[in-house]
Amino acid sequence: MTSTISDKKLNVIPLSEPSITGNEWKYIKECLDTGWVSSVGSYVNRFEKMVAEYVGCKYGVAVVNGTSALHLSLLVCDVKSGDEVIVPTLTFVATANVVKYCGAEPLFIDCDQETLCLDVEKLKLFLDTECTQKSDGYTYNNASGRRIKAIVPVHIFGHPVEMDNLIELCQRYKIVVVEDATEGLGSEYKGKKTGSFGKLACLSFNGNKIITSGGGGMVVTNDGYLAEKVKHLSTQAKTDSIEYDHNEIGYNYRLTNIQAALGVAQMEGLDKIVEIKRKNAFWYQNLFSNINSIEFLWEKSWVKSNFWFYTIKVPSFHKKALIDYLLSSSIQVRPMWKPIHTLSMYKDCQAYRVESALNIYDTALNLPCSVGIKKEEMEFTVEKIRSYFSSRG
Ligand SMILES: Cc1ncc(COP(=O)(O)O)c(C=O)c1O
């Protein structure tokens, strides 16, 4: 007998599955029934309003994915050839790729060992010692002579970046902050939602994110002019509702109504999802508390993480073998991203004193974290990890 999908689901503990338990079917059916399936429709507007309000911003512009949200955000901040943009080296590659899409150069900064987010202390050291603020008020990299126009802090796995210090630094050095909040929807830094700190912030609704619209993204901002500009660029920069008149090179980046309908239904359940994610984090933390070889990464006391992904650190010698062992036990885990400055296409870019990110790559991995994960599945996962280490002394 061949195995069915549900058989498979019984046997595999997935890394991150979406939770479809609300009005998803109803809202999508409404789009199909009414014919409003494409990039115009009430759900697009509703989704934008809902997400922007949730994050605490005035405007939201829905786009096809988080990558396009980042791309457009940098474009409207006038990031272009000859500029540099600071990004953490430990992040998903899209954060750096969008800098290249704009013709600019990424400049890589190390991560913090505990939060995995951009190390703001090291950023300060870099700006204080390796850059010059010229008479125009802007900051230039001494090594390249290029202006540092923007920075893209990423709330890694939902843990907020140290935003107060970062914003203070960037104001002083006149560097625009574009938050990559693609992993941070629902997280808070000192009581304020991530996504509300930057000039603009970018969200992702990819299938593995905390909520999904199938694929999708959004730019949120309090700046009405920039929001309009993002929308304009996302719709081929058309200037006339009838004539095909375009005033610049635009993109076909607008989200569809069907995807937005899914997104709206998911947004309705977001608070509950964050609550479950946090409860499961406590549960995992407790289960790992008496395994010596493991550190379960926790949140700082002044933040509230959405715990989108759960991370453990293990002795570097064991990382690869443990991942293989868990995968062969049908437990989906995944390694960290390779620090981006080590990837072939970025190896010639400047990376400032990167140490921790290399260590994190060598020691950390992500555990199954679906909203619907059962207690027994978390227990099974931790037991397997325990047995891996006990069989190896
Ligand atoms: C940190 C980070 N930045 C950007 C992206 C890009 O988002 P998307 O996959 O929706 O394009 C992702 C997610 O995939 C991400 O994790």
The ligand as a Gaussian input file, in Angstrom:
#p B3LYP/6-31G(d) Opt

LIG

0 1
 C       15.055000      37.393000       7.348000
 C       14.283000      37.240000       6.066000
 N       14.327000      38.229000       5.154000
 C       13.636000      38.157000       4.013000
 C       12.851000      37.062000       3.721000
 C       12.159000      37.023000       2.401000
 O       10.793000      36.852000       2.507000
 P       10.011000      36.112000       1.312000
 O       10.380000      34.659000       1.360000
 O        8.564000      36.339000       1.624000
 O       10.424000      36.759000       0.045000
 C       12.761000      36.017000       4.654000
 C       11.916000      34.831000       4.479000
 O       11.846000      34.039000       3.695000
 C       13.499000      36.102000       5.839000
 O       13.482000      35.108000       6.741000

